[in-house]
Amino acid sequence: MIRQRLCEALYAAGRTKEAVECFHEMANELGGEVKLHGEHLEWALDFGQRSSEKLAHLGDTAADAQRYDEAISHYTFALSLDPHSAQSILIKRSKAFLETGSWKQALDDANQVIKLDPSLPWGYEMKHTALHKAGEYDNAVDIFETMLSKMAESPDLDVQQHGDKYISPSSTRATICKIVQRTICHSPRVLINISTGRLQSRAEQASAFESLPIFKELVSSTTTRIDYVRIKREHVIHIAVYELDKSPTHDKLQMFCKIVRDSGFNWAWSDTCCIDKSDHFVLQESLVAMFRWYQNSAMAIAFLRGVRSSSQLGALVKSIWNTRAWTLQEYVAAKVIHFYTGDWTLYLDLKLPNHKESPEVISEMEQATGISGEQLIGLRPGLTSVREKLRLASTRQTTLVEDAAYSLLGIFSVTGLPAIYGEGEGSLGRLLAHVLTGSGDVSILAWTGESGGFNSCLPANITVFDGPATSHLPPPIPNLETEKIITASNTSSFDLDVALRLYDRLNELPAPWFAASRMKLPGIAFHLPPLSRSGRVYRADTPAFGMVEITTKHDLSRFKSLYLIHPWLDSLLQQEPMHNSAFEGDDIAPPSSNTDDEFDDSSSIQLPSQSAPVDMVPTDKETRARRFVARLKQPFGALLVTPVATGRAMDYRRVGADSLITVQFQENVSLVDILDNVRTVDIL
């Protein structure tokens, strides 16, 4: 028959759907299978089975590639050919419909499966999922219980064992109720029910919760024992990772465990499943200890999602992994690390025992971070290299705003900062305040941009630290030039007594520190005279600095008064740098201080890290004072601040500038004037 040969030709050419359409047309012309006899009937049955299997296979391939509409089309054609395979194909098509959000079509297929054989549980399984997705939680739970009974009654041992992975709705309800009771115990005894406006006791609160849709949704969605364990908050999971249902997350976890097992290790840790984020204590401990866990691990595995096994050198630099905040500590902390591509092959096929020793990886990480491989590996947790750590974190992204700060807790060894999800940018402010108080490193104040809500001297976003810090401090003077300046200062015009008093006054200043969100900042502050304006550029002719130029988007004319402040560091006095000791508590006892003034918003100074090496040359106090005065008269960056009325003697806010405000003391400025303007200020 011509039609028969055409069907086979289309099938052989891989045009299976057209072949099936041709087959149906032939059948319709003949009035169905009734007129097919002998070898023609045998061919028709064989062709139908072959085409159905091929279409089902094409549907599976499309579904695995998440091309669900294509999969549905293949399954639909397959169903028109082989009614004996209808049940399995209907289940597959129902799943594909679920992925496209077509709940009604998925439900129709599930009902057809049940109609074909009501004794089997698979149609009920799909029907429960479809009803749950459609929000019909009560009906979903009823069908789920029917499914469980069919599995328990099945004579097939495999079906019975399949049912063991599920948990009954009654057990789920009991567990959720226990959690609700524990939660209510830590809340007020009486609350207002916003829906009814009535006051309700704890018992009434629990009863009200059970009537909410969220309760029914939880019961319907908590179907497997792994879901049940998550709700139950227990630390022993009675299901193997390798038995989890197929999903991208489960696949990743299973491959991770397989690689760890094949590497000869007995234990593994993954943040995917090993942190109970519902337990605040566990979460807090994990945030702080994660750096140490990576540091003490025998090997860390980094999964480069989106990087293919065929990727060339350079893929690591551009990888998603290198843009995420939490992965920074993986590389910095881990002694040994292996990079795997998205299909779980070794990156660049590197067979080295440690990829941190690979020249290719070192080169790519240098490109990604902007610092040398030695410096990157040499970073240690704690309050050292503060500015460098902030710069490394500044280009990385987080899903939650708070994680920009919390992902750095381990890197800075901060243990006294509670994680408060929901506080937004305040988390970064609290972290920077802790680090500044513990380290005294005022390079934290070195940024340009908008202030955060925590304190006007701290930014709203960590991205402001992208780029090197330019010091607000006067630059060092070469030794030979310093000696010339010291020699020149041995004149009657140089007031050594005032220089020594200024030296002592500055030496007595405390380190900068925070009390809650208020910053105590020691420095030298000068009042600015009236300003002239040209666009966004403001100028002031000052007695201390001569002509000062400030570029800012703020309208400075609205401020009653403005000050420039030189934040102070002991290193200018050639003292030993303060120790960068880690701190553990929220409250850090400040040094004694005399608070005269205080300051505002977001200026653009850029400062060196306090941990930078300082040349220490044993000298007498007079020589140190002369050197200090010489260096003090070099250009430096200043903070722009304005007083604010708070009911206190004087508080200040930092005012943002578009670029570094660089000033230099005039030659004729009296050391007495400088001495009179040394103070510790409160900045909000």
N, C-alpha and C positions, 0 to 999 in steps of 0.2 A: 504493500500500500504506500502511496506517495506521502500521505500524512505521517505514516509511521517513520519513513525514512527522514522526513523533515524534522520530526521530533528528535530523532537520534542525532541528526547533524547539529541541531541547535544545542543539544545537551553536550555533545563532544566539543563544541566551540566555547563551552563555559557560559552559554546564555541560557541558564537553567530556567529562569522565570518564563522566558519566551517559549522554551520547550514545553513547559507545563501548560501555558496558554494554548499552544498548538494541540497538546494532548486533550485538553478539555473541549476544544472546538471539534476535534475528531470524534470524541465521545458523544457530543451533542448531536452531531450530524447522523451518527449511527443509532441515536436514541438510547445512549447509555450502554452499559456492559451487556445488556440482553442480547445484542446482535454480534457480540464478539465471541467467537468460538475457536476452539483448538489452539493453534499456536498464537493466534492474535490475542486471545484472552490471556494466555501465559505471558506473552510479551507485555501486555498492558499492566498486569499485576507486577511484573518485574520492573518495568519502567517507573511505575508509580512509587514502588518501594525505594528504588535507587534515587529518584529525584527528591523524594521526601527526606531521605537521610542526608543528601547533599545540602538541601535547603536548610535543614536543621543545623547542620554543621556550619553553614554560612551564617546562620542566625547566631549561633554560639560565638563565632569569631567576632561578629559585629558587636554583640553584647559585651564581650571581654574588652573591646576597644571603646566601650561606652557610646557606641553609635546605636542607640536604642530604637530609633524610628526605623532604621534599616533592618535591625534584628526582628522587629515586629512584622515587617513586610515579608521577610524570609519565612518566619514561623507561620504566617497566615497562608502563604502558598503551600507550605508543607502540610498543613492541616487539611487542605483540599484534596490531598492525594492518598494519605495513608491513615484511615480511621483507627487502625490498630495501635498506632503510636500517639493517638490524640492526647492521652492523659499527660504524658511527659512534655509534649510540645505546648499544651495549654498552660502548664505550670511555668514553663520558660517564658511564654508570651505574657503571662500574668506578671511575672517579675519585671519584664521589660516595660510593661505598662506602668508599673509602680514607679520605676525610675523616671518616667516622663511625667509623673503626676496625674496620670489618667486612672483615678481610683475606680470609677464606675466600670471601665473596660476590664481592669484587673479583677474586680469583684465578679463580673460576668464570667470570666474564664475560670475563676476559682469555683463558682457554682456549677459550671459544666463538669469540672473534674469530680466534684462531689456526686453529681448525677450519674456519671459513668460508673463509679464504684463507691458508694457511701461508707463502705467498711474501712477504706483506707484513710489515713490521717492527712495526706498531703494537700488535698483540696481545702480542708479546714485550716491547715497551716497558712496557706496563701490567703484565705478569706479573712483570717484574723489580722494579717498584716494590712490588707486592703482596707478593712473597716477601721483599723487604728489610724492609718494614714488619712482616712476621710473624717476622722474626729468622732466616729461612732464608738466610743470607748466601752459603754455597757454591752453593746452587741459583740464587740471584739472580745471582751472577757468571756462572754457566754460561749462563743465559738471556740475560744482557746481551751476552755474546760472540756468541750466536746472532743477536741483534738487529742487532749491528754488521755481521755478515756479510750479513744480508738487505739492509741499507741499501747496503752496498758493491756487492752484486750486482744491485741494482735498475736497470732500464733508465730509470727516471724520474730526471732530473737533479736535480729538487727534493728527492727522497728522499735522493739521494747527498749533496747539500749539507747536508741536515738532519743527516746522520750526522757531518759535519765538526765539529759542536759538541761531540761526545762524545770522550772519551779512553779508550783501551783499558785494561782491568784490569792488563795486564802493565806498562804505563807507570806506572800508579798505584802498583803494588807496588814498582817500582824507586825511585820518588820517595820513598815512605814509608820505605823501607829506608835511603836516604841521610840522611833527617832523623833516623832512629833512631840511625844511626852518629854523626852530629854531636852529638846529645844525649848519647850514651853517652861520647863523648870528654871531656865536661865533668863526668862523674860518677866516683865511685871505680872503680878497676880491677876490684875484686871486690865483689859484692853478694850478700846472702842472698836466695834465692828463697823467699818466704814460703810458697808452695804446697807446695814439696818439702822445704824446710828445708836445701837444699844451697847451698854456695858456688858462684858462677858467675862466669866471666870475662866480659869485654865481648862476645866472640863468642857465648858461651852466652846472655848476656842478650838479644842481638839475635835469636838463634834462638828463645828462649822467647817473646819478644814476638810473633813471627810466628805462633805457635801460639795466641795469645789471641783470644777472640771480638772484641775491640776492633779488632784488625788486620783481620780479615775484614770487619767492619762498615765500616771506613774504605775498604777496597778497593771494597766494594759501593756505598757512598754517594758516592764520588768519581767521578761519571760524566761531568760536563760539564767543559769546559776552564776555566770560571770557578772551579769547585771545585778543579780541578787546580792552578791558579795559587795559590789560597790555601794549598794544602799545599806547593807548591813554594817559596813565600816569595820569588818573583821580583817585581821592581818594574815589569815591563812586562806588561800584560795584553793578550792578543791577541784580545779580543772586545769589541765596542762595547757601551756601557751600554744602548743602545737595542735591542739584540738579546737582552737577558736574558729568561729565561722569566718569565711573568706571576706576580707575587706582590705583596702589599702593599708590602713593602720595595723591590722592584724598581720598582714603579709610582711610588713616592715619589721614588726616585733619578732615574728617567727624566724625571718632570715637573720636578724641580729643574733638571736639565741643560737641558731644553727652555726653561725660563724664562730661564736664564742666557744661553743661545744667542740667544734672541729679544731679549734686552736689549743685545746687541751685544758681549758679552764672549767671549774666546777660551779662557779657562781657568776651572776651578771646583774647589773643594775641598769634600769632604763627609766627615764623620767616619764615615759608614756604610761607606765602602770605601777611604778614603785612609790609614787607619792600620793598619799590620800589628801587631795587638795581641799576636801571638805573639812579636814581636821586642821584647825588654825595652828596648833602647836607643831604638828608634823610639817605643815607647809613652811612655817617660820624657820624651823630647824633646817629644812632642806635648802631654803634660800641662802642661809648663812654657810651651811656646811658643804654645799655642792662643790665649791672650789677645792676644798680639802679632799673630798671624795675623788674627784678627778686626779688630784695630785698624788693620792696614795694608791691609785689603781695600777694594776699591772699593764693594762692596755686600754686605750679608749678607741672607739670606732666612730668615725664621722661619716654620716650618710649624706652624699652629695645629690640631693633630689634635683632632677632636671639635667644632670650631667650624664651623658651616654658613655658606654664603654668605648665607643669609637672616637670620643672627644680627644682633641689635641692639647698640647701644652697651652696653658692659658685659661682653660675651662674652670680651674679652681678659683682664679681671681674673680671671674664673673659669676660664680655660683651663688645660689640663694643662701647657701650655708655661710658664705662670707659676708652676708648682709644682715644676719640676725644677731641680736644682742646677746642671747644666751650662749651662742656658740663661741664667743670670744674666750671665755674661761676654759672651754674644752681644749683649745689649742695651747693656751698659755699655761694651764695647770698640768695637763697630762704629760708624763715623762715619755710615754710611748703612745703613738697614735697611728691608726691605719685609716686611710681614706678609701671609701667604696663609692662607686658610681650608682646611678639610679637603678641599674639592673644588677647590682650587687657583685660587680667585678672590681678588682683592685684598680684604683685610679692610675692611669698611664701604665698599667700592668706592672706596677712597682712591687718587687719581691723582697724589698729591704725589710728587716725586722722592725724598723722604726722609720716611718715616713717623715718625721721631723728632721731626720738626718739626710734626707734626699735633697740634692742640690736643686732639683726641679721644684720641689715643694717649698724649699726655703726661698727661692727666687720669687715664686708666685705669692707667697705670704708677705714678702717685702713689698711687692707691688701693691698688694691689697691693703696693707696697713700703713705703708709709708715710712717704716723704720727698719733698721737692719735686723737680720735674723738673730744675731747675737743679743741685741737689745730685747727683741721680742721674747726669746727663750729666757732671758735674764730677768724678766719682770717677776716680782715676788708679791704675794699678798701683803697688805698692810698699807700704811699711810706714807709710803715713799713713792717717788715718781708720780705724784698726784696728777700733774698736768698732762703727762704723757698717757696715763690711763684714761683720763677724760677725753683726750683727743682720739684715742683708739675707739672709744665707745660712741663718739659723736656721729659717726657715719653709719651706725647700725640701727636696725629697725626693730620695733616690737609690736605685737598685736595689741597689747594693753599699754596705756600711757605709763602706768606705774612701773612697769617692768624695765623702763629705761633706767630707773634707779635701783630696783631690786636685783637686777642682773649684775650689779656691781657690788653688792654687799660682800660677797666672798672675796672679790679682788681687793677690796679695801679692808677686809677683815673687820667689818662692822657687825657687832653682835647685838647692839642695843637699840636697833631701829626696827620697830614693829611694822610688819607689812599690813597696809590698810588699803585693800583694793576698793576703788571707788573714789579715792581722794584726788585723783588726777595728777596735775603737775606739782602738787604739794609734796609728793613723794621725792621728787628730785631736789626740791628745796631742803627738805629734812636731811637727805643724804649729804648734800654739799655743806650744810651747816655743821653736821657731825664731823665731816672730814676736815673742814677748816678749823674747828675748835680743837680737834685732836692733833692736827699737824701744824697749825699756824701758817700753812702755805697759802698766802694771799694771791697766788696765781689763779686761784679759783675765781677771783674777782675780775679776771682778765678776759672780757668778752664784749662783743658789740651786739645789741639787739634789744628785745623787749624783756622787761622784768617779769618774773613769776609772781604769783600771789603770796608766796611764803615770805619773801623779803626782797626789797627793791634792788639789793646788790647781788641777787642770785637770779639766774635766767629761768624762763619758762620752759625752755627746751634744751636738751643736751647738745643739739647740733651746733650751738654757738661756739663750742670748743674745737671745732674742726679747723685745723691750721696751727702753726707754731705760735707760742706766746712771746710777745715783745714786752720787755721789762718796763714796769713803771719806774724802776729804780734808775738813778743816774748810772751811766755805763762805767765800768772799771777804767781806771787811768793807768797806762803803762808805767812800770816801776820807775823808769828813768825820768819820765815827765812828772811823776808824783814827787820824786826827790827834788826836782827843780821848784815845784810849787811849794814844797815844805821849806826849802831854803829861802824862797821869796817871801814866805810868811813870817820869817824872823825879822820883822820890822816893827817899828813902834805903832804902825797903824793896825796891826793884827792884835786883836784883844784876846789873848790866850785865856784869860780868866773866864770870859763869856763863852769861849769855845769849850772850855772844860765843863762849865755849868750846862751848856747845851748838850754836851756829850753825856753827862750824868743824867740829865732830865730824860733824854731819849732812852738811855739804858734802863731807866726805871719803868718805862712803859710796859704794860702787860702784852701778852700775845693777843691777837684778835680772838674773840670767842662769842658764842651764841648762848643766850638765855631764851629758850623757846624760839620764837621767830625774830627776836630783837638781837641785833649784832652790836657788840662793843668793838669799835675799830680805833686803834691808836694811830695817830698821824700828825701831820702839820697842816693846819687849815688856814686859808686866806679868803677874806671876803672879796667878792668881785664888785667893782664899781659899775655904774650904768653901762648898758651894752648898746652898740649900734648894730643894725641888721642889713644884710643884703641877701635876699632869698632865704636859704636855709643856713647861711653863714652869719654868725654873731661874732663881734669883736669888742674887746674891752682893754683899755689902757690902764694897766695896773702898776702900782708902785713897786711891787715885789718882782713881777715877771715881765714888765714891759707890755707889749701888745700880745694879747691872748686871742686865739681864734678857735671858735667852737662851731662844728657843723652838726646840726640836729634837726629832726623833723618836729620837735616840740617848740611851742611858742614860748620862748623864755621871758617874754615881756609880761606874762601873767604871773610870774613868780616875784614875790616881794623882795627876796634876797637870794643870792646864790653864793656858793663857796666852792673853791677848789681844794681838795684834800690830797695829801701825799701819804698813802697807807705806809705804815712803817714796818721795817724788818730789821732785826738785830744784826744781820750780816753786814749792814753799812758801817757798823761800829767795829767790824773785824772781831766780833765775839764768836765763840763757838756756836755753830748752828744748833737750834733747839732740836731735841730728839723727837723723831716721828713715832712716838709710842702709840700703839693701838689703844682704843678705849672701848669699854664694854658697857658702860651705863648710859642712860639717856641724859643724865645731868652730870656735867663735868665742872668741877669746882674751878672758877676763874681766878686768875691772879688778882691781887688788889689793884684797883684802878681809880683814877680821878676822872669823873665824867663831866665834861664841860659842854660839849656840843655833840651833834649827831647828824646823819646824812641820808640821801634818796636814790632813786631809780637806776636805770640801766646804762651806764657809760661804757666806754670801749677801751679800758686799759688792758694791757696784756703783760703779764708778769712771769718771772722765772720760777721754776719749782724750787721750794725751800730746800729740797734734797740735793740741789745742784752743788757740786764741790766748791768750797770756798778756800782760797789760798790763805793759810794761817802763818803769819810771820811774827815771831815773838818781838814785841816792841813795847816801849814804855807808854804810859797813858797819854803824855803830851804829844808824842809822835802820832799815836792813833787818832787823837783829836784833830791834829793838823791834816792828816790824810782824809779823815772823815769830812771835814769842812771843804777840802778841795773836791772831793767826789760829789758832795751834796750840791755843788754849784754847776754840775753837768745837767744836760736836759733830762727830764723825766716825764712820765705820763701821770695824769692826775684824774681823780674822780670828781665829777660835777654833782653837787648836792644842793638841796634846798631845805630850809626848816619847815616843819609842819606843826600845826597846833594839835596837841594831844592831851593837854591838861598837865603835862610834865614841864620841867624847866625848859628843855629843848630836845626835840627829836628831829631827825632828818630823813629824807628820802633821796635816793639816787636818781638823777635825771639822765636819760639816755642820750648818748652822742653817737653820730654815725661813724666816727673814726676816733683814733687815739687823740686825746687832748694833750699835746706835748708842750711843756713849759720849761723855763730855765730861770733860776734866780739871777736878778741883775747884779752886776759887780758891786754896785753901791748899796746893796741891801745889807742892813745891819743884822749881825747875828742876834742882837737883842730882839729885833722884830720877829725873827724866826723862833727864838726861844719863847716869846710871848704867845705864839700861836700853836705850840705843842699841846695836844690835848687827846683825850679819849672820848669818842662820840658815840651816841646811840643811833643806829640806823634801822628804820622799820622796813 
